[in-house]
Amino acid sequence: MKKLLLACLLMANIIASGQSVQSPDEFLGYTLGDQFTRHHQVIDYYEYLAESLPNVTLQTYGETYEHRPLKIAIISSQENINKLEEIRKSNLNRLTASEGQKNDLAIVWLSYNIHGNEASSTEASMKTIYALLSEEKAKTWLKNTVVIIDPCVNPDGRDRYVNFYNQYANKNFNPLGDAIEHHEPWPGGRPNHYLFDLNRDWAWQTQIESQQRSKIYHQWMPHVHVDYHEQFINNPYYFAPAAEPFHEIITPWQREFQTMIGKNHAKYFDEQGWLYFTRELFDLLYPSYGDTYPTYNGAIGMTYEQAGHGYAGLGIITEYGDTLTLKDRIDHHFTTGLSTVEISSKNATKLVSEFENYFKNNRTNPSSKYKSYVIHSDNVDKIRALTQFLDKNHIEYGTATKNASYKGYSYVSNAESSFSLSDKDLVISAYQPQSRLLTALFEPNTKLSDTLTYDITAWSIPFAYGVDAYALTEKLSISNGYTFEEAKASNSEKRAYAYVLPYQSVEDVKFLSAAIQKKINVRVSHKPLKIQGHSFDPGALVITRRNNEKLGSEFDQTIKSLADQYGRQLISLTTGFSENGVDLGSGEIARLEAPKIAVITGDHIYSLNFGEIWHFFEQQIHYPITNIGSEYISYTNFSDYDVIIMPSGGYSFLNDKTMEELKGWVKSGGKLIAIGGALSTFRDKNGFGLKRFNSDQEKKAQETEPTMEEKLNPYNLKERERLSDEIFGAIYKVNMDKTNPLAYGYGATYYSLKTSSSKYAYLEEGSNVGVLKGASTPISGFAGYKAAKKLENSLVFGVQSMGRGNVVYLVDDPLFRSFWENGKLLFSNAVFLVD
């Protein structure tokens, strides 16, 4: 209250003296575009505005992994700011048809710099907020519009880029592309601290920035959301309307407003003679972008792309001989920012009414084919992980009010199937505010109006979480909420001979990680166990009193406490004598050591895959690793490590001498894990069993002459013809050898998200743990017919023994964007269980 009073007095003094608040140029001491502004300086300017003007509110909504603050600025007329909380709550009432006062105020959210090296937009945000606060026409817009500005969604990435540029830039910028100031070092400023692409994390919310932003986004639920980006230097400016494919759940109004706003932008760009394009490249399909996620949450979601990117620096010569400057890029983003607020203000009443209708239809008459989803799983951890994901996205769920038999689409069998519904099943109804988002996330197979899309084409949540699910065309009656039984550490035995943990999920890996780091001797069973009436599949973790004598009288309490900490329900046994199969003293129950793990990183490594691995170990299972740079890998003593992980990438930096050392290390007992593109390093190499795929089908395809029709394909179809060789994130059914340690915790089938057409033959000497058998048609998503045909009878996951060690080949990335939850156990098996 005191701060508000002081601000009001300050504002009164400013008005009385005829002065205004400082522009960004005045505050920073240089003209915007003359240099890049570090994140803390940007925040200083926003804090200055919030302290100086009563119609600016600055809120901190979190901080990054590197502890930089995440803030939004909220601006409107003074009248609206005085009742801001009332405006926010009344807008949320539209989602649920709750009683309460409503208004016709449009809420516009502008998000800047989600890719750190697309740095012009944060600069533009300062110019935009200043204009909204100082120009008379903007003050008119703010009478019926609340504008929320996030000046920098990715501060860690931005400062990584800005620090690089400020370090290497000349006194006067060099516009030649050869100059070092145009060449960021690996990994560049695009991703966040853990090298995740935050613009593909809106729905999955694996990163702390996304999680915190989503919370405040859902507290406001804007009617218009713009995600600011940059593209390559020879593309001018892109704005709405978006390209096909539009997802089928997008409403006619959402399509219409995209065109309206695009025409408004075009008016201003035409006046200046600025080039732009629309309806190309950037579609509205993949649900985890900064344009699609808001769209599926009822907003008009849009991407704006300015030419530039990290390559542009302060100025770069384009293919036309022009010099594209940072000042140019700022002006273009500034123009679309004001245009967005203007057109939103002019259509505020329509925006609000359509927003309300969006959620009314969601609740009362969902347009989706499937009206209910039933999730059945005996794996409590998977259900818990799924409900946590649903909670993040404000998707409601519950349990059935009555047990009965139903028929629905089975994700597992890919066909209609009968099943019994029980009160233990998780049930999700499409009759809820988030109906369209639910539909997009759970649809078995995305409908594509155009196969030329910007990202993956399959992400269905039941496959991602590895749960048995059914989609029903009828509405089920459910009670809201889902109750989990509390896990018990063990039965009532005070003095156990041993404790056994069934191994089924990544939550069990977290327990294993903690146990072996505490130097508790843990063993894994490579055979089925049946002891004291309990049956355990291979992979069960066994902790015996014997070999853990160092815990002394605290053995039982230590194990139980650790189990309680990780929510694990251990089975305590009073004997090691089995009813059937091996006993607990068998050599088939092998000791697990705490492995010393190295991960190769740096130049030539696919940074996103490395980031997934880094984040998995540090933030998910809390296990220490050593990241070794590619530039000095040849000087590394491999014998210091038990496991070396090679993320996807190009490994030409591994010279012959280093390759021989690596091979010798494996033969001496090391374990090498290669992912995705890393596998090509070993293909057809002496000593490695990975062979180039050469099926009869591929030979035939290579030898077949193109038809006359194919020869006469017009030029404008050439790009689409190339699609026949591509796979854009399609889901494949993989046959698994569940007796292999790499597959422990899985059944005979695994659903893999395949993002490339890379293909390898079955291992002739080794274990073909996961394979595609016969025809390789995806069960969800798009795969070009040539790419799909080549994948027939190919390797997906394999293990090759080499001396006393192993090489694990993971053709598909099981940690993809960290949202493919069902792959995390498989990756953990490669690290901890394969021997």
N, C-alpha and C positions, 0 to 999 in steps of 0.2 A: 504493500500500500504506500509505504514511504517512497519507494523507488518510482512508483507511478506518479505520485504527487510532484516529486522533483522533476520528472520528465515533462510533466504538464507545464510546470513553471518555466523550464528551459524552452519548451516549444513556444510558450507565450512570449518569452523574451526574444526568440528568433523572429517571430511574426512581427512583434512590435518594432524591431530594429530593421525590418525589411531584408534580413539575411536568410540564407538557406543553409541546409546541411552541406557538408563538403562532398564534392563529387569523388569518385574513385581516384581520379588523377590528382586532385588536391590532397586527398588523404594519404595516398601512397607516395606521392612525391615524384611521380613519373607518369607519362601518358600510357594508358592501357594499350598494350600491343608493342611497346618498346622493349619490354622484357617479360618473362614469365613470373607470376606472383606465387610465392611459396604459400602453402596452405595456411600457416599460422597468420600470415598477413591478410589473407582473405577473411579468416575468422575475425581478425581485429576490426576489419571494416564493417562487417555485419554487426559485431558487438557495439561499435560506435553508433551505427544507425539505430539500433534498439535502445541505446541509452539516450539518444538525442531526440527521438520521435516517439510519441505515444501510440502511433498507429502501426508500429512495428513490434512484433513479438518474436523473440528468439528462444528456441527450445533445444536443449541437448537431448538427443534420443539414444546416445550410446557412444562407444569409442571403438577404434579399430584394434587389430591385433598388436599394432605398434603404438597404441595408446594415443592416437590423434582423435580429437573430438569429432563426433558426428552431430550436425546441427541442422535445423530447418528454421527459416524465417517465415513468419506469417504476416501478411500485410493486407490491409483493407481500409475502408473509411473508418474514421474515429468511432462513428456510431456502431459499426459492425464489430470493431475490436472490443468495444465495451461489453458486448454480449456474445463474445466469441464461443464460450463454452455452450451457451444455449444454441448457437448455430450448429456447432459440431454434433450435439446430441440430437437435435431435430433432424439433421441429415441422416444419422444412424437409424432413426425411427422409420425411415423409408424402407429399410431392409426388412423389417419385421412387422410393419403395419402397426407399430406401437402408438398408443395415444400420446399426444403432445403437440405443441405448437410447431407449425411448419412455415417455411419461408421459400422465396424464389431466388435465393442467393446461389450463384454458381460457384463451385469450388474448383480451382485450377491448380494443379501441382506440376512444377517444372523441376525435373531432375537433371543435374549437370555432372559430367565427368565421371561416369561409371567405369569407363576405360581411362586409366590414368594418363596415358600418353596422347589422348584426344583432348588436349589441354586448353583449347580455345574457349570451350564452353564455360568453364569456371570464370574465366576473365569476363565473358559476356554476361554472366549472371550478375556481376557487380554493376555493369552498365545498365542492365535491365532493371534491377531493383531501384537504382537511383532514378531512372526515368519514371518508373511507376509512382515514385514518391514525390517527384518534383514537377512533372508535366501536367498541365491542366486537363488535357484530354484523358490522361490516365486516372486522374482523380474522379472523373465521371464514371469510368469503368468500375472503379473500386466501390462505388455506391451499391452495386448489386453483385459484386464478385469478391471472393476471398482468394488470394493468391498465396500459395505455399511454394517456397523456393528451397530446394536442397542444393546448396552451391557446389558441393563436392561429395559424391556418393562413395568415391574411392580415394581417400586422402593418401593412403600409403603408396598406391601406384602413382598418383599424381606427383608426389614429392620425389619418388624415385626418378621420374622423368625430368622434372624441373631441376633437380640437383645435378643430374647428368648434363642437361643442356647448359645450365649456368656454368658448369665446370669446363665444358669444351668449346663453348661459343667464342667466336672472335669478338673484338670490340664492336665492329660493325658486322652484322650477320653476313654470311657467305651464302648466296642463293644457289650455288652449284651443288648438285646432288652428291658429288664426290667428297665434299667437306665432311669431316668427322662429326660435326654437330648434327648431321642428318642421319647418323648411324648409331642408334642406341646399342649398348652392349646387352648381352643376354642377362635376364629374361625380358628386358624392356619394361616400360611402365604400365602396360595394358592391364595386367592382373593385380590382385591384392597381395597381401603378405605371403599367403600360401599358394600364390600363383594360380588362383581360380579366376575364371572369367565371370565376374559378378553379374553380367548381363544375361547369363544363362542359368542363374541361380535364384531367380525371383520366386518360383514355386517351390523348389527343393529346399532352399534356406539351409544349406549346409554350412555357410560361412557366417561369422558373427555380424558382419555388416548387413547381410541380407536379413538375418533374424531380427535385428533391432529395427531396421527400416520397416519391415513388414508389420511389426507391432504398431508403430505410429501411423503407418499407412492405413491400417484397418481401423484405427481410431478416428480417421477422417473420411475415408472412402470418397475420394474426389470424383468429380464428374468428367474432368479432362486431365489426362496425364501425358506429359511429353518427356521423352528420353532423348537427351542430346548426345550426339556422336560425331565422329569424323571418319571419312573414308579416304581412298587414295587420291593423290593430288590432282589427277587429271579428270576426276569426276567432279562436277561443279557442286550442286547442292540438291539434296533429295528431301522432299517432304510429302505428306499425305496428298492423295489417297495411296494406300499401300498396294503392293502387287498381289496377284493370286499366287498361291491359294489362300483365300480367306477361310478360316474354319467355319464350318456350317452353323455353329451355334451363334455366330456374330449376327446381331440384329440388323434389320434394314436401316434403322435410325443410325446405328453406329457406322454403317457404310456411308450413309448420306452425309453425316456431319464431317467425315473425313474429306469428302469432296468439297463441302462448303469452306472448310478451313484452308484447304489447298488453294482454292480460287482466291481467297483473301490474301494469302501469302504471295500468290502469283502477281496480284495487282501491284504490290510494293516492289517485287523483284523486277517486273516489267518496267516500272518507272525508272529504275536505276540501270536497266540493261543487264542485269545479273542473270547468268544462266542457271537453269534448274531442271530437274526431271522428276516425274512421279510415276507410280504404278509399275515400277521396275525393281527387281532385285529383292526388296525387303517385304516379305509376305507376313501374313498374320495367321500362323499355324502353331508352331512350337510354343507350348504354354508357359515357358519360364523366361520369356523376354520382358524387357521394360515397357514394351508396347502391348504384347498379348496378355500378360498377366493382369494389368489394369483393365484391359478390354473384357476379359473373362470375369472381372469383378465389377462390371457394370459401367466402367468409364469409357470415354473415347481415348483409347491408347494409341500413341503415335511415336514414331522414331523420326528425328530430323538428323540428316547426315551432311556435314560440311566437308568439302575437300580439305585435306591437310594431313591429319594423323601425326604420329611422332616423327615421320620423315620430313615434315615441312619446316619445323623449327620456327624461327621468326620470319623466314621468307625462303621461298623455293621457286626455281624456274620450272614452269610446267611445259608440257609438250607443245604448247602453242607459242612459247617464247615469252609468255607473261610471267611476272613475278607475283606469286600468291603470298601475301603477307599475313602475319598474325592479326593485324588491324582489319584486313579484309574479312577474315574468318570471324572475328568478334562482331563486326557490323552485320554479317549475315545472320548469325545466331540471335543477335539482339533484335533484328527486324522480325524474325519469326516469333520471338518471345512476345513482343508487344502485339503482334498480329493475333497470336493465340488468345491473349487476354481480351483483346478488342472483340473478336468474333464470339468468344464465350460470353462476354458481357451482353452483347446484342441478342444473344439467344439463350439467356439465362433461364427464362421461364420454361422454354422447351427442353433444355438440358435437364432441368430438375424433374420435370414431369416424366420424361422418358426414362430417367434414372429410376424413378419410383415405379414406373410400369415394368421395368426390367426385373426388379425383385418381386413385384407382385406376381408376374407370370411365373417366375421361378418357384414361388411358394405354392401357387394354386393350379398352374397348368403348364408343367415343364414340357418343353418341345422335344425332348430327347426320346429316342426309341425305348430305352430302358428306364424303368421307374424305380427300381430297387436293386441294390447290390448286396449279396450275402457273402461274407468272408468266413470260411471254415478252416480252422487250423488247430492242431493239437500243440503247436509251438507257441507258447505264451509270449515269448520274446518277440516273435514276428508280429503278433497282434498288437503288442505294446508299442513297438516301433511304428507300426502303421497308424495307431491312434495318435501318437505324438505328431506324426506328419499331418494328419487331419486337423488336429488342434491348431497347428501353425497356420493352416489355411482356413480356419474358422468353418470347417465342414462338420456338420452335425452327424452324429451316429448314435446307435443304441442297440437294443436287443429285441428279439421278436416277442410279441405279447402272447403267442401261442405256438406250440410245436405242431408241425404239419409237414406234409410232403408237397413239393413243388417241382416245376420244371422250368429250367432256365438255360441260358447260354453258359456252358462250362469253359472257362479260360484254359483249363488243362487239356481237355479233350478237343477243344475248338469246334464244339458242336452242341446242339440242344441235349440236355441230360436231366434226368430226374434225380432229386436229392431230398434228404430229410433235413428240415430246419429245426434247430434246437435253441434253447435259451442261452447256450454258450457261444452261439455264432454272433459275429459282429454284423449288424445290418445298417445299411446306409440308404436313406430315402432320397429320391430326386426332388421331392416336395419340400424344398428348403431354400433359404436365400442364396446359397452358393450352388444352386443346381447346375448352372452351365459350366462352372469351373469343375465341379464333380464329373460332369459328363466328359469334358475334355481330358481329364486325368485318368478316367477309368474306362474309356471306350476301348473295346477289344482291338479295333482296327480303325485308324484314322481315315476318314473319307477325304481324298485328295481331289480338288477341282483342277489341280495342275501338279504334275510330278516334279516340275522344276522349282524346288524349294530351297530355302536358305540353311536349313538345319536338319536334325534327325526327324524321322517321320513316325517313330514309334517310341512310346514311353509308358505304356499302360501299367498302372501302379500294381495290380496283382502280380504281374510278371516281375516287376522291379523288386517287390518285397517277397517273392517266392511263396505266395499263399494260394490256397485252393479257393477259388472264387466263382460266383455265379451272377449273371446279370439277368434280371427278370423284367418282363414287359408289364407286370402288374404292380400295383401299389401294395406294400405290406404295412401292417400296423406295427409300430415299434414304440418302445419306451425309451426315452432319451438317456444317454450315458451308458457306460460300460464299466463294470467293477471287476478288478483283478484280485485274485486271492493272494494274500501275503505269502511270499516264499519262506519256507522254513529251512534252516541251515542243515538240519539232519533229523533223524528220529531221536528217540529219547535215550539212546545208549550213551552212558557217561564215558565209557572207555571203549573206543572202537579199535578193531583190528585194522580197518582201512575205511576210507571215504571214497565214494565213486560219484562222478558227475557225468550224466549223459551229455554228450557233446552235440549241440544242435544249432548254435547261433553265435554271432559275433560277441554277444554278452558273455558267453562261456570263454571266448578268447580273452576278453578283458580280465576275467578271473584268472586264467592261466598266466597272462602277462604279469599280473600283480604277484602271483604265487612264486613264479620262477625268479622274479626280481628280488623276492624276499629269501631266496635260496632254499625254498621248500622243494624237496624232491617230488616231482610229478611225473607219472608215467602214462603212456597212452596204450590202449589195448588195440592190437591189430587183428584180434579175433573176437567173435561174439562171446559175451559172458552171461552165465546164468548162475547166480549165487543167492542163497537165502530167499528164493522166490522172486528175485529181481532179475530182469533180462536187460542186457545192454548191447547195443550195436557196436561194431568197430568204431574206434574214435573216442570211446569213453575215457575220461581222465581218472586216474587212480592215484590216490595218496595213501600210502601205507605208513603205519607207525614205524615199522622197520625201515631203516635208511633215513629216518627223520628224527633220530635220537637226540639230535642237538636241540630240539624243541622241548625235550624233557617232559615234565609233568604238564606243561602248557600246550602239548600237542593238540589235544581235542579243542581247547578253548581258542587256540590260534586259528585252526582250520575253520571252526564254526564262525568266528568273528569275521574272517575274510569272506566267507560265504554270505554272511549277513550283509556285509558292506557292498557286495556286488549282486545281491538279490538272487543268489544261487541256492537251489534246494539239493543238497548233497544227500546221498544214501549212505548211512553208516552200516558197516558190516562187522560181525564178530568173528568171522572166519574167512580164510582165503581159499577154502575148499569149494570147488564148483559142483553144481548139480549136473552140469553138462558143459563140455568144452574145457578150456584151459583154466588152471588155477591162477591165483594172483601172483604166485612166484614164478610163473612161466616167462621164458625169454620172449614170448610173443607180446608181452606187456613191456614196452620199451621205455627207457628213461628219456625224458625230455630235458635238454640242457637249455640254459638261457643263451640264445645265440647272439654273437656279436655281429651286428648288421651294418653293412655299408650300402649306400645308394649313390649311384653315379649321377652327377648333375652338371650343369654348366652348358657351354656352347655345344651345339648340335643335338642337345637333348630336348625332346618335346616338353616344354615347361609345364603345360597343363597336366600331363601324366605324372611328371615328377612331383608337382604340387599335390596331386591326389594321394600319392604315397606318403609324402612328408606329413600332410594333414592327418592321414589315417593313423600313423604311428604316434604323432605328438598329441593330437586332440581327441582321438577316439579310443585307442587301446593303451595310450600312455606308456609307450615302450621306446627306449632310447635307440637312436640310430646315428650313424656318422655319414654325413653327406660329403662325397669326395668329388672335387671338380674335375671335369674332363681334361682340362689343360695340364693337370699334373698326375693323372691316373697312372702314367707309365712309371712314376717314381714311387708308387704305393707298394707297401709290403702286404700282399694279399693274405699272407699267413696270419695277420692280425685279426682276420675276420672269418666268421663261419658261413655267412650268407652275403652274397653280393647281388644287388638288384639292379637290373638294367632297364630303366624306363624306355618307353618308345622313343626312337630317335635314330640318327645316323651315326654310326660308330667308326667312321673312316679314321678317326684319331687313334684307334687301337692298331699300332703297327704290328708287324709279324712277331717281333720279340715279346711284346706285351700279350699278344694272343697265345703264344706258347706258354708264357708264365701263367696265364689264366687257366689254360687247359691243365697244366701241371697242378695248379692249386685245386681244381675240381677233383682230379685223380687222387689227390692226397686227402680228400674228405670234404672239400668245400661244396657249397650248394649255390649254383648260379641260377637266377630267375630272370628270364628275358620276356619282355612284354611288347606286344604290337610290332611296331617297326623295328625294334631291336632284333627280332628273330632273323631278319635278312642278313645280319652279321654272321650267322652260323650256317646259313643255307648252303648245302653242297660243299661245306668245308671239311677238310680231313679231320676225322675223329668225332665229328658231330653227326648225329643221325637225322638231322632235319634236311629233307630233300625237296627239291622243286616239284611242284604239283604238275603232273603230266598225264591226265586222264584221257581215255579214248575220246570222251566228249570234247575236251579242249583241242585235241589233235584235229578232230573233225572240223571244229569251228575255225581253226587256223587254216585248214586246207580248203575250206569251202569258198568258192568264188562268190563275191557279192552279186545279188540279183540285179537285173537291169533297173528295177524300180529303186533299189538302194543306190545304184550309181547315179540315178537322175534326181536324187533328193535335192531339193532347192537349198540354197545357202542358208536361208533363215531357219532350216530344220537341223542344221549341223550340230548346234548346241544340244538339242534334244536327243539327237542320235548318240551323242557321247554318254547320255544318261544310261544307256543300255549296259555300260561297263561299270556303273557305279552302284554303291549301296549307301543309302542315307539313313543310317541308324535304324535298321530293321531288326526285329526280334526273331531269333531262330531257336528251334527246339534241338537241344544237344543231348545225345545219348551218352550217359555216364557209366563208367566202371566204378560202382560204389564201393568195391572192395579195396580200391587204391586209396592211400592216405590223402591224396589230393582231393578226393571226393567225399571224405568223411563228413557226415552231417547232412548229406544230400541223398536223394533217392536215385532212381535210374534215369531221371530226366532233370536237366537244368535249362533255363531259358536265358539265352545270352543276347546281349545287345551288340550287334555286329555293325561297326561303323566304317569298315573298309572291305574291299574285295580281295585282300591278301589271302593267298591260298597255299596250303602245304599238304604234302602227301602223308598218309599214315606212317608212323615210325616203324621201320622194319626191325630195329632192335631197340626196344623200349616199351613203355606203357602208353597206349593210346587211351587216355583217361576220358576225354570228351571229344566226340566226333560227330560230324554230320554224316548220316547214312542215307544213301540213295539220293533222291530228289531233294533239292535244297531250297524249296520255296519258303519264304518267311511266313510265320504265322501272324505277323503284324508289321506294318510298315512297307516301304517301297524298296525293291531291289531290281536293278536293271536285269533284263532277261539273260543277257550274256554273262553278267557277273554271277547271277544265281546258278546258271548252268555249270560254270567252272567250279563252283564250290561243292558240287556233288562228291560225296565220299571223301571228305577232307578233314584234316586235323583241326581241332579247336584248342584242346589242352592236352599236353603230353609230358612225360617224364622219361629222361634217358639216364641210365646209370653209366657212370664213367669212372672206372677204378673204384675208389671208396666213396666217391661223391656222386652228385646228381646235377643234371641240367633240367630245369623246369621251363617248358615252353607255353606261354599264354598268348595265343594268337589274338584273342579278344581281350580287351581291358576290363577286368572284373570290378574295377573301382571307378568306372566312368562317371565323371562329375560328382562323385561321392553320393549320387542319388540312387545308384543301382545297388540297393541294400543287399540283395541276395548274392552278390558277388563277393562281398567282404569276407565271408567265411572261407570261400575258395582261396582267395589270396592269402589269408591267414594260414590255411593248411599248407600252402606252398612254403611259407616262411618257417612254420613251427613243426609241422607233422611229417612232411615228406622226408624220408631218410634213405 
